[in-house]
């Protein structure tokens, strides 16, 4: 039988880095989803305050296996 996965879209941010924002998305998604397989980052953006980066933001797709 073919494998079926589900994809959801999340946004996350971190004052440290895009990598930290990605890990935060996985950490939060893991609280309610099982069998996460991948995180595809669609978009990278930053928030700027007074000429300095204040937050790194990602828009990502999380892929996980459906349970039967």
C-alpha positions in Angstrom: 0.0 0.0 0.0 1.2 3.5 -0.8 2.5 5.6 2.1 0.3 8.7 2.9 1.6 11.7 4.8 0.0 14.9 5.8 1.5 18.4 5.4 0.7 21.4 7.6 2.0 24.9 7.4 3.6 26.7 10.4 5.2 30.1 11.1 7.8 30.5 13.8 10.2 33.2 15.0 13.3 33.5 17.2 15.4 36.4 18.3 18.6 34.2 17.8 18.5 32.7 14.3 16.5 31.0 11.5 17.9 27.7 12.8 16.5 28.4 16.2 13.1 29.4 14.7 13.1 26.1 12.8 13.9 24.1 15.9 11.1 26.0 17.7 8.6 25.0 15.0 9.6 21.3 15.3 9.5 21.5 19.2 6.0 23.0 19.2 4.6 20.7 16.5 6.0 17.7 18.3 3.8 18.5 21.3 0.7 17.5 19.3 2.0 15.6 16.3 3.7 12.2 16.1 5.9 10.8 13.4 7.2 14.2 12.0 9.4 13.4 9.0 10.5 16.7 7.6 10.4 20.5 7.7 10.5 22.4 4.4 11.2 26.0 4.9 9.3 28.0 2.3 10.3 31.5 3.3 12.8 33.4 5.5 12.1 36.9 6.8 13.3 39.2 9.6 11.7 41.8 11.8 13.7 45.0 12.1 13.5 47.5 14.9 15.7 50.7 14.9 17.9 49.3 12.1 18.6 46.0 13.9 17.2 42.5 13.4 15.0 41.7 16.3 13.4 38.4 15.1 14.2 35.8 12.5 11.0 34.3 11.0 10.3 31.2 9.0 7.2 30.0 7.1 7.5 26.2 6.9 5.7 23.0 5.9 5.8 20.1 8.4 5.4 16.6 7.0 4.3 13.7 9.2 2.9 10.2 8.8 -0.8 9.6 9.2 -1.6 6.8 11.7 -4.0 4.1 10.7 
